[in-house]
Amino acid sequence: MTNFSTICKLCLVAATCFIKACSSSCPVLECWFVQEKTGRGGLSANQETSLLHIRTDSHTAETQPAPSDIPPDRVYFITDPAATLCHRSLNPPRGSVEKPRCEMIPFLPQPSTLKWVAPLTDSASSPIYLQADWFSTSLQGLNRQLAISTVTRAPTATKEHDVVLSVTSKTVFVQSRLGKPVLLDCGFWVDPSSPLSGSGFAVEWRYQFRGDGRLVLAYDGKADRLAKAQEEGATLDFDGLHQKGNASLILPEAKVHHSGMYICTVYLPYLVAQVAMELEVVEPPSLSIHPSPLPLTVSGQTLTIQCEASGFVPLSMELSWEFKGTDGKSRPLGSGSVTGHRQAWDGTYSQSTRLELDTTKLDLGRGGEVTCVAVHLGDPRQASVTLNVIGFSSPSIEDSMAMVGVALVLYGLIKFVSWTFTSSGSDEAVQQDKKDK
Ligand SMILES: *[C@@H]1O[C@H](CO)[C@@H](O)[C@H](O)[C@H]1NC(C)=O
């Protein structure tokens, strides 16, 4: 009975702990509040630390005390019913060195002139709802797990913000093999109680790489119309988009020129929020050795071996050679003479290295295995050929021992034979003597 009640108590303690853990999993975030100021020196940005208390319900009592070093007018309370800001990657364990990144700026709601966004705000007057304090906040979770951008609204001069729009990506950094389908995650949530909800949205995907930008896809969700897409094959899951706010970009086949930064932008009437993510298309090299198989090599001869690494991306790669003798030991032969890289029609690279293998200088014995090693993004690949050397110059220890052995056996045999002959000869002589007598 006592056992049972103890278990019950333990259960209760566990349950309350669990509930507490759940309710307190929304973080208190430190965030840079960036404000542009026009002063005497022109335009300058002012950065201040602020504190964001995240909660899913505005009625939740505030329990966590604010750190004293942040001024009270920079402490905000943000209600996020979708709990997007309560993701664990924004709530690191106490005392962890790494912190989520957060930056907030004042936001000015305004209509967009973009062709696929303008229809959202075709009524002449803007709603009174817009007259409030608006912030735009971008956050990045630990280990690049998550990127979030929110637009929040607070009644003028209050510190109690409500999330009106949030855009999220769980694929902040994506690596894909060449030719494989790619999904760049982007999702959005709109507060259903906001007057801006239900009056349409637009989604835009842009690509950015080293200053070069292009439109990948633009969709007017109000008219259900796709702008003339510039990227072949790129598409969205339109059912998921309208039902669940799933604005993920689908690329059916990863190509080299897809590597770069992608920006998912979601528009509501007067509002906009965007998240950025990086796609890296990666393909390891294929290796081939020429000639293969290697010709039988006479000791003293110099052999030229070529190794070609092709079809790889990105460019950084290390080529080297190794030799593994019959004793099983490997040793490096250097990198050989490495050529410059060439780019193929599909954007992949190739590069080769030539090895001059001088069989007299190197102690190669009877041969072994010659290996070409390519290290691409830390991942080694290799190809090998067998080397056979004949007429090796100096006999090995085993060979010398064998020769001594053979010599000894021969010596013993000769000795034995000669002894047998001489002794039998003398016996015959003795018998002959007896007969004679
Ligand atoms: C969004 O849509 C894509 C494509 O249909 C799907 O693979 C993905 O799982 C969806 N994401 C969510 C969060 O539902």
The ligand as an ORCA input file, in Angstrom:
! r2SCAN-3c Opt
* xyz 0 1
  C       5.544     20.799    -47.593
  O       5.338     20.239    -48.877
  C       6.361     19.385    -49.318
  C       6.045     18.966    -50.748
  O       4.787     18.370    -50.864
  C       6.469     18.193    -48.386
  O       7.510     17.326    -48.806
  C       6.752     18.702    -46.988
  O       6.815     17.630    -46.077
  C       5.691     19.691    -46.562
  N       6.066     20.277    -45.270
  C       5.252     20.267    -44.230
  C       5.788     20.883    -43.001
  O       4.145     19.798    -44.287
*
